Amino acid sequence: MSARNGNAGGMERFGQVTKTTRKGNMTTVTGRVVLVDDDKSVRGALTRLFRSADMNFTSFESAEDFLASGMLEETACLIADIRMPRMRGLELQEICIKQRPALPVIMISAFDDDDAENRARTAGALAFLHKPFDAESLLCLVRKALGS
């Protein structure tokens, strides 16, 4: 039992709260996937994608909204856009990693920015995807981050 979430079957994996469920002989580890992106169409598309994959998913329009939500502690994988108004994705990544060093972070961007990609990877990003990206590739990365 995880002391963090108090649920039977819950555990802490790679520093994030996850839940373990069993169906027959298969064990699935799940947790909340969070997207932070100012683009409404990206939020809508990824909401549909992750819900169709039966994943616990929440999206936010800004880094400030996400940080104010108090959801960082229950986030199992963070997907963040690099270029957003006000707080940028790299700054959000830095804040999140300071509080949750093992949090898997996937950075996304519509811009070809080698400097931002290098900075994100140096800061520990699991991956850096360029929009438009393959939905299945993103799902595979998130499943890897969740350990399922």
Secondary structure, 3 states (H helix, E strand, C coil): CCCCCCCCCEEEECCEEEEEEEECCEEEEECEEEEECCCHHHHHHHHHHHHHCCCCEEEECCHHHHHHHCCHHHEEEEEEECCCCCCCHHHHHHHHHHHCCCCCEEEEECCCCHHHHHHHHHCCCCEEEECCCCHHHHHHHHHHHHCC
